[in-house]
Amino acid sequence: MSTLDRAVNNDVLMISKSLLPYLRADRQRPVAVLIKAMELMYTINLYSSEDFVRSMSRSQETGWEKNFLTDVKQNLSSDKAYFIDAILKLTEARDLLSPRSTTDGLDEPTYSLHASDSGIPEDAPLAPPITPSATSAETQSTSPNPSQIIDKLSPLLDPSQVQLLKLLSGFMK
């Protein structure tokens, strides 16, 4: 039963609804219409009170959708509530995969290196140059150069991913 149903339905209406199946068939329809008319009158009276409207209102802050789905799930049978569970699980997965934002609603700043920057600090010691040997010359001729692979993949990647790939290839050299 929802909050509105609990507020509108009193003991008289609940007993009257329970009594309906025990009435003769020709009396059930007028009594059911009378019960619904009384519910309508109670609803109109209830919503004329601004305090009740405020007490029933839920804020639409961030995350209200999950609260809504949880409320709907409570009013469904268990065989239909699993759809709501599936939707809630999908939203959790979406939240895990989406980028995080700060509490004030502003996105975290993103930092990126210039495309020609290797990401290695300038004051880092340089490795001694590798002298080409016969075996390394043979392997270089058969395998592609890492910088060529990075250049071919760069249109498919984000700039930060390209920079990370360049940094990793620099370590591997």
C-alpha positions, 0 to 999 in steps of 0.5 A: 500500500502506498503512502497515499492509499494509507492516508486516504483509506480509513477503517470504514473504507477498508471494511467496505472493500472487504464486504463487496464480495459478500454482497449480491451481484446487483448491489456490488457495483453501486457500493463499489462506485460509492467507495471510490467516490468516498476515496476521491472526496478524501483525496481532495480533502487531503490534498487541500492541506498543504502540510500533507502535500509537503510531507508526501513530496520527495526531493528530486535531488541526485539519485531520486530515480533509485529511490523511485524504483525502490518505492515502486518495487515495494508495491509490486509482486515478487514475480514482477519486482525482479524487473526493477532489480534488474534496472537497479543493477544496470544503474549501479553498473552504469555508475561504476563505469561512468567518470566520477565527479566531485561533490560540488557537481564540477568535474575533476580536471583532466591533465594530458601531456603534449603529443610529442612529450614522452612523459619522462621527467627531464632530470631523469638519467638517460639510458646509454644508447644501444649499439646495433648488432647483427641480431638486433638489426635482423629483428628490427627488419622483421618486426615493426618499430614501436613508434610506427605502431603507436602512430598507426593506433593513435587515431583510435585512442584518446590523447592520454592513452597515446601518451601512456602507450608512448611512455610504456614503449619508452620503458620497454626500449 
